[in-house]
């Protein structure tokens, strides 16, 4: 009979290495944390952003600010919303010659995950270069070429798992631009750790940066709080790479 010990030793070492890389603090390296981290890795293959339920929830929202929303939570922890919906940034951040929401492929978005940057291109030149926070290793941002399919001035986002410790409930997320099912670009009020992967898969932007991009890309809002792209009012192309 073949000795199966080497196989089990290899599996054990592999689990240990994965757990260490994802959570290098020795004091926290417990079997439960190993289980949680591995479950995160497998969960990335089944992102809730890809489900019909998540997409239908996006479509059902009206894009309006909810002053009576419950307190925000991120990774099971309460977070304060410091965003003032009455504030406006565009008067100071957009130049006078900015063309807002023109629809052609001379204008497109590049997201560089390795550099944690978003670059807005127009006529072959950089219009904006902005710092982002993309998805964590176990909830990665999708790679590929997409188009914005819906924009909401405000959106409610909810997901994750309380048992895993990554539950989130984030009302009134500003300047949301979904480009692939439940994956989107949006403003972020629950952390300020830009330049480091922080999200559950979306591309986090500073609120003032998200507003710039929101007004610059298609589809044009036409004075509404939510709008889907159409052939006559298409979404801007987004290319995401590592």
Order of alpha helices (4+ residues) and beta strands (2+ residues): alpha-alpha-alpha-beta-beta-alpha-beta-beta-beta-beta-beta-beta-beta-beta-alpha-beta-beta
